[in-house]
Amino acid sequence: MEEETDNIKLLKRCTTFSLGGVGYSGRISNTEKAFKSLLKRDDAKEIFTDILDDEESKSGGKLYVLLGIRWKFHDLYDERLPEFLSSSAMAEVTHGCMHLTQPMSKLAADIKDGKYDFYQEKEAAVVIDR
């Protein structure tokens, strides 16, 4: 239980959105691991809603949540997507070794367009291969 609470805190405090190997070492971030762990929970929809509604949640964590609800909770995704697409906030994102600051609306549009769906398919392939 304590690990799951830590995962929620980590996602809420996350300032940088990244998937896959990042940095020079190509490691998966602890935040991505936390996101994937929470995504598997039975109460993931409630946890993700809480993160989105918490004014202190950072942009990186909210982008992970947006991706998670796109993959798993389509009704909530349809409801919450417009606030991301109309956001004027900036967000940090890491792709491999590149660290960028981009409009939250652009990153939300990338999620909407399926740019990150590869990571869901990759995760499913790993599970199937076991």
C-alpha positions in Angstrom: 0.0 0.0 0.0 2.8 2.4 0.8 4.4 1.8 -2.6 1.2 2.7 -4.3 0.9 5.9 -2.3 4.4 6.7 -3.3 3.6 6.1 -6.9 0.6 8.5 -6.7 2.8 11.2 -5.1 5.5 10.6 -7.7 3.0 11.1 -10.5 1.5 14.2 -8.9 5.0 15.8 -8.5 6.2 14.9 -12.0 7.3 17.8 -14.0 8.6 16.0 -17.1 6.6 13.7 -19.4 8.7 10.9 -21.0 8.1 7.4 -22.3 10.6 4.8 -23.2 14.3 5.0 -22.6 15.5 8.5 -21.8 18.8 10.2 -21.1 22.3 8.9 -22.1 21.7 5.6 -20.3 18.3 5.0 -22.0 16.6 4.1 -18.8 12.9 4.0 -18.1 12.0 6.8 -15.6 10.7 6.0 -12.2 7.7 8.1 -13.0 6.9 6.0 -16.1 7.2 2.9 -13.9 4.8 4.4 -11.3 2.3 5.4 -14.1 2.3 1.8 -15.5 1.8 0.4 -12.0 -1.1 2.7 -11.3 -2.6 2.0 -14.7 -3.0 -1.7 -13.7 -4.9 -1.0 -10.5 -8.7 -1.6 -10.2 -9.1 2.0 -8.9 -6.9 3.6 -11.6 -9.8 5.8 -12.8 -10.4 7.3 -9.4 -6.6 7.8 -8.8 -6.3 9.5 -12.2 -9.3 11.7 -11.7 -7.8 12.7 -8.3 -4.5 13.6 -10.0 -6.3 15.7 -12.6 -8.4 17.5 -10.1 -5.5 18.3 -7.7 -4.4 21.8 -8.3 -0.9 21.0 -7.1 -0.4 18.2 -9.6 2.3 19.1 -12.1 2.1 19.0 -15.9 4.2 15.9 -16.4 2.0 13.8 -14.2 -1.2 15.2 -15.8 0.1 14.2 -19.2 0.8 10.6 -18.0 -2.8 10.6 -16.7 -4.1 11.9 -20.0 -2.3 9.1 -21.8 -3.6 6.5 -19.4 -7.2 7.6 -19.6 -6.9 7.6 -23.4 -5.8 4.0 -23.3 -8.2 2.7 -20.6 -11.0 5.1 -19.7 -12.4 6.6 -23.0 -15.4 8.4 -21.3 -13.1 10.3 -18.9 -10.6 11.0 -21.7 -13.4 12.5 -23.9 -14.5 14.6 -20.9 -11.0 15.9 -19.9 -9.2 16.2 -23.3 -10.6 19.7 -24.1 -9.0 21.3 -21.1 -5.6 20.1 -22.2 -6.1 21.1 -25.9 -7.0 24.6 -24.8 -4.3 25.0 -22.2 -1.7 27.8 -22.5 0.6 26.1 -20.0 4.0 24.9 -21.0 5.2 21.4 -20.2 8.6 19.6 -20.2 9.0 16.5 -22.2 12.0 14.2 -22.8 12.4 12.1 -26.0 15.5 10.0 -25.8 18.3 12.5 -25.0 16.4 15.6 -26.0 14.7 17.6 -23.2 12.2 20.2 -24.5 9.6 22.6 -23.2 6.5 22.5 -25.3 2.9 23.8 -25.1 0.7 21.4 -23.1 -1.8 21.7 -25.9 0.7 20.3 -28.4 1.6 17.4 -26.2 -2.1 16.7 -25.7 -2.7 16.8 -29.5 0.2 14.3 -29.9 -1.5 12.0 -27.4 -4.8 12.5 -29.2 -3.1 11.6 -32.5 -1.8 8.4 -31.1 1.9 9.4 -31.1 2.5 7.5 -27.8 0.3 4.5 -28.5 3.3 2.5 -29.5 4.3 2.3 -25.9 1.0 0.7 -25.0 1.4 -1.8 -27.8 5.0 -2.5 -26.8 3.8 -3.1 -23.2 1.1 -5.5 -24.4 3.6 -7.4 -26.5 5.9 -7.9 -23.5 3.0 -9.3 -21.5 1.9 -11.6 -24.3 5.5 -12.9 -24.7 5.8 -14.0 -21.1 
